[in-house]
């Protein structure tokens, strides 16, 4: 019964996983900033990066699940499995468009050497937080 309840509420669960992944990456950025870039790919920052990517990948399945609610089961499975690829692809497109206009001018003359490297993570936090929030707002329990 618990598994059935999980899948009937998957949109909500996935939205919370997306928000949790964005939060993990926010804390990762906090660790990097607080250590002045000494800890980027080891320790807490590495752990939070891995936790965040796992949560974001699993959470992004909720987008496909939500968009295919009233479709045939094979469409729902396909949409759920492919949605991480689509969501991460949309993020990369978003980052390619936003970075030259917003991020690069802000960090151009920065003395924080790691700012350029971590800017996509900051954009990802914004992007996935918004996607998670929108997914959570669109939540409707699916009756089975």
Secondary structure, DSSP 8 states (H G I E B T S, - for coil): -HHHHHHHTHHHHHHHHHHHHHHHHHHHHHHHHHTTTS-SSSHHHHHHHHHHHHHHHHHTHHHHHHHTTTS-HHHHHHHHHHHHHHHHHHHHHHHHHHIIIIIHHHHTT-S-TTHHHHHHHHHHHHHHHHHHHHHHHT------
